[in-house]
């Protein structure tokens, strides 16, 4: 990997039902921003995304890791 970088994965989904059928789903992604700079502007840009929450931050091997929960809502067609 080359730093800074973003690693993400789908983590969870919350489905709402009506008449025993799914009609709305909210997907949650774990987005990890990894950088050598603890004050990177990219952190601010990720944190400013709609439905985004900073979950935790930690350092490993001179790299700063910041984990965000990012939510996407949508209707099921």
Z-matrix of the N, CA and C atoms (Angstrom, degrees):
N
C 1 1.441
C 2 1.521 1 109.83
N 3 1.311 2 113.98 1 150.88
C 4 1.460 3 121.32 2 174.55
C 5 1.522 4 107.76 3 -111.30
N 6 1.313 5 115.77 4 136.15
C 7 1.465 6 120.14 5 -175.03
C 8 1.509 7 110.77 6 -106.47
N 9 1.302 8 119.12 7 141.87
C 10 1.466 9 127.50 8 6.18
C 11 1.532 10 111.13 9 -75.66
N 12 1.336 11 115.41 10 156.53
C 13 1.455 12 120.45 11 177.95
C 14 1.529 13 110.13 12 -149.61
N 15 1.320 14 113.82 13 165.17
C 16 1.459 15 121.69 14 177.00
C 17 1.517 16 107.85 15 -123.48
N 18 1.318 17 115.92 16 130.25
C 19 1.462 18 122.51 17 175.92
C 20 1.525 19 106.48 18 -119.55
N 21 1.321 20 116.59 19 133.17
C 22 1.474 21 118.36 20 -179.19
C 23 1.513 22 110.70 21 -140.18
N 24 1.333 23 113.96 22 159.21
C 25 1.464 24 121.00 23 175.59
C 26 1.525 25 108.50 24 -156.13
N 27 1.327 26 115.82 25 149.80
C 28 1.462 27 118.57 26 175.00
C 29 1.518 28 107.04 27 -73.25
N 30 1.313 29 115.25 28 133.18
C 31 1.463 30 120.82 29 -172.56
C 32 1.517 31 112.72 30 -109.90
N 33 1.326 32 117.60 31 -38.39
C 34 1.450 33 119.97 32 -172.17
C 35 1.522 34 108.41 33 -163.17
N 36 1.321 35 115.96 34 166.41
C 37 1.456 36 121.00 35 173.26
C 38 1.520 37 108.12 36 -147.35
N 39 1.330 38 115.37 37 141.43
C 40 1.454 39 121.38 38 176.88
C 41 1.525 40 106.94 39 -115.66
N 42 1.331 41 116.71 40 118.58
C 43 1.457 42 121.84 41 -177.64
C 44 1.517 43 109.63 42 -108.81
N 45 1.342 44 115.36 43 132.76
C 46 1.462 45 121.37 44 175.86
C 47 1.524 46 108.09 45 -103.94
N 48 1.339 47 115.19 46 142.44
C 49 1.451 48 121.14 47 -174.72
C 50 1.522 49 110.97 48 -119.14
N 51 1.333 50 115.47 49 151.39
C 52 1.455 51 123.53 50 171.31
C 53 1.528 52 106.63 51 -144.90
N 54 1.320 53 116.72 52 133.71
C 55 1.467 54 121.06 53 -176.33
C 56 1.524 55 111.56 54 53.45
N 57 1.324 56 115.63 55 40.32
C 58 1.465 57 123.38 56 178.06
C 59 1.528 58 113.99 57 63.03
N 60 1.339 59 117.74 58 20.67
C 61 1.457 60 121.45 59 178.57
C 62 1.527 61 109.34 60 -128.83
N 63 1.314 62 116.33 61 143.52
C 64 1.470 63 118.02 62 176.84
C 65 1.525 64 110.61 63 -69.94
N 66 1.329 65 115.96 64 135.89
C 67 1.459 66 118.75 65 178.07
C 68 1.527 67 112.93 66 -127.61
N 69 1.321 68 117.85 67 -15.29
C 70 1.467 69 120.85 68 -178.17
C 71 1.519 70 108.36 69 -149.87
N 72 1.326 71 115.66 70 135.03
C 73 1.464 72 119.54 71 178.68
C 74 1.528 73 109.09 72 -132.35
N 75 1.322 74 115.10 73 139.69
C 76 1.458 75 122.14 74 173.08
C 77 1.525 76 107.18 75 -116.58
N 78 1.330 77 115.93 76 114.50
C 79 1.465 78 120.84 77 178.63
C 80 1.517 79 108.95 78 -92.69
N 81 1.330 80 115.04 79 140.37
C 82 1.462 81 120.04 80 176.36
C 83 1.523 82 108.99 81 -115.10
N 84 1.319 83 114.86 82 133.67
C 85 1.461 84 121.83 83 176.65
C 86 1.520 85 109.23 84 -116.62
N 87 1.323 86 116.04 85 143.16
C 88 1.462 87 121.23 86 170.25
C 89 1.518 88 106.54 87 -95.58
N 90 1.319 89 116.35 88 119.01
C 91 1.453 90 123.21 89 -178.84
C 92 1.520 91 107.28 90 -113.97
N 93 1.327 92 116.49 91 119.52
C 94 1.458 93 121.04 92 -179.93
C 95 1.527 94 108.91 93 -111.46
N 96 1.314 95 115.22 94 120.75
C 97 1.461 96 121.72 95 176.30
C 98 1.525 97 107.29 96 -98.76
N 99 1.338 98 116.74 97 124.62
C 100 1.466 99 122.29 98 -177.28
C 101 1.524 100 108.20 99 -118.78
N 102 1.327 101 115.63 100 126.38
C 103 1.462 102 120.18 101 -176.69
C 104 1.523 103 110.43 102 -153.21
N 105 1.323 104 114.82 103 154.92
C 106 1.460 105 119.54 104 173.12
C 107 1.523 106 110.90 105 -80.27
N 108 1.324 107 116.67 106 -22.54
C 109 1.467 108 122.60 107 -178.31
C 110 1.533 109 109.61 108 -92.86
N 111 1.328 110 118.64 109 114.01
C 112 1.464 111 120.14 110 -178.53
C 113 1.528 112 113.30 111 -70.39
N 114 1.326 113 118.31 112 -14.31
C 115 1.464 114 122.28 113 -178.26
C 116 1.526 115 111.91 114 -117.14
N 117 1.311 116 117.21 115 34.20
C 118 1.461 117 121.40 116 -178.16
C 119 1.526 118 111.61 117 -62.79
N 120 1.320 119 116.34 118 143.12
C 121 1.462 120 122.07 119 177.40
C 122 1.526 121 111.31 120 -66.36
N 123 1.329 122 116.86 121 -23.56
C 124 1.470 123 120.70 122 179.13
C 125 1.525 124 110.16 123 -62.53
N 126 1.318 125 117.36 124 -35.90
C 127 1.467 126 121.03 125 177.21
C 128 1.519 127 109.86 126 -56.32
N 129 1.319 128 116.63 127 -46.23
C 130 1.465 129 121.62 128 -179.80
C 131 1.523 130 111.69 129 -62.84
N 132 1.325 131 117.00 130 -39.38
C 133 1.457 132 121.02 131 -179.20
C 134 1.526 133 111.28 132 -67.77
N 135 1.326 134 117.45 133 -40.03
C 136 1.466 135 120.57 134 177.42
C 137 1.525 136 109.73 135 -66.78
N 138 1.318 137 117.07 136 -46.13
C 139 1.467 138 121.42 137 -178.43
C 140 1.523 139 112.15 138 -62.02
N 141 1.340 140 118.11 139 -24.74
C 142 1.458 141 121.99 140 -178.77
C 143 1.529 142 113.34 141 -85.16
N 144 1.331 143 117.99 142 -4.22
C 145 1.463 144 120.41 143 179.22
C 146 1.531 145 110.34 144 -65.97
N 147 1.334 146 117.68 145 145.76
C 148 1.466 147 119.78 146 177.19
C 149 1.532 148 110.69 147 -61.54
N 150 1.307 149 116.31 148 142.40
C 151 1.471 150 123.67 149 178.44
C 152 1.525 151 112.73 150 57.12
N 153 1.323 152 116.19 151 40.36
C 154 1.458 153 121.95 152 179.69
C 155 1.529 154 109.49 153 -118.93
N 156 1.322 155 115.78 154 133.30
C 157 1.463 156 121.57 155 178.69
C 158 1.525 157 109.61 156 -127.72
N 159 1.329 158 116.37 157 133.80
C 160 1.464 159 119.89 158 173.97
C 161 1.519 160 107.82 159 -74.92
N 162 1.315 161 116.56 160 124.55
C 163 1.458 162 122.04 161 -176.11
C 164 1.523 163 111.77 162 -92.40
N 165 1.327 164 116.34 163 -50.83
C 166 1.462 165 120.02 164 -178.37
C 167 1.529 166 109.33 165 -167.43
N 168 1.299 167 115.20 166 163.29
C 169 1.449 168 121.92 167 175.01
C 170 1.517 169 109.50 168 -135.68
N 171 1.314 170 116.30 169 147.07
C 172 1.464 171 120.56 170 178.09
C 173 1.523 172 108.80 171 -157.35
N 174 1.318 173 116.35 172 161.89
C 175 1.463 174 122.13 173 179.46
C 176 1.516 175 109.59 174 -119.14
N 177 1.334 176 115.23 175 137.17
C 178 1.463 177 122.22 176 176.82
C 179 1.525 178 107.25 177 -141.96
N 180 1.317 179 116.31 178 124.93
C 181 1.463 180 120.61 179 175.30
C 182 1.517 181 114.26 180 55.16
N 183 1.308 182 117.75 181 47.67
C 184 1.468 183 123.68 182 179.78
C 185 1.525 184 113.50 183 63.35
N 186 1.327 185 117.99 184 19.76
C 187 1.456 186 122.64 185 175.36
C 188 1.521 187 108.73 186 -120.24
N 189 1.312 188 116.02 187 135.72
C 190 1.462 189 122.06 188 177.90
C 191 1.528 190 108.88 189 -93.20
N 192 1.323 191 115.70 190 129.02
C 193 1.462 192 122.27 191 178.82
C 194 1.529 193 107.97 192 -114.30
N 195 1.313 194 116.74 193 126.82
C 196 1.459 195 121.74 194 174.51
C 197 1.507 196 108.26 195 -123.51
N 198 1.327 197 115.77 196 124.11
C 199 1.461 198 121.99 197 -176.81
C 200 1.524 199 108.39 198 -105.11
N 201 1.325 200 115.21 199 130.15
C 202 1.459 201 122.93 200 178.98
C 203 1.525 202 109.21 201 -119.41
N 204 1.330 203 116.57 202 147.84
C 205 1.461 204 122.15 203 167.99
C 206 1.517 205 106.50 204 -99.60
N 207 1.322 206 116.20 205 123.00
C 208 1.455 207 121.46 206 -178.73
C 209 1.520 208 108.36 207 -119.47
N 210 1.328 209 117.12 208 125.45
C 211 1.456 210 123.00 209 -174.80
C 212 1.526 211 110.79 210 -109.19
N 213 1.340 212 115.88 211 139.15
C 214 1.459 213 122.71 212 174.70
C 215 1.528 214 107.16 213 -126.40
N 216 1.322 215 115.27 214 125.04
C 217 1.457 216 120.29 215 179.75
C 218 1.517 217 109.70 216 -104.44
N 219 1.332 218 115.47 217 147.49
C 220 1.458 219 118.36 218 177.55
C 221 1.517 220 112.13 219 -165.45
N 222 1.317 221 114.46 220 153.26
C 223 1.457 222 120.53 221 175.40
C 224 1.516 223 109.06 222 -84.62
N 225 1.297 224 116.11 223 147.84
C 226 1.460 225 121.70 224 175.92
C 227 1.518 226 107.44 225 -93.18
N 228 1.309 227 116.26 226 126.42
C 229 1.468 228 119.55 227 -178.63
C 230 1.500 229 112.33 228 -100.13
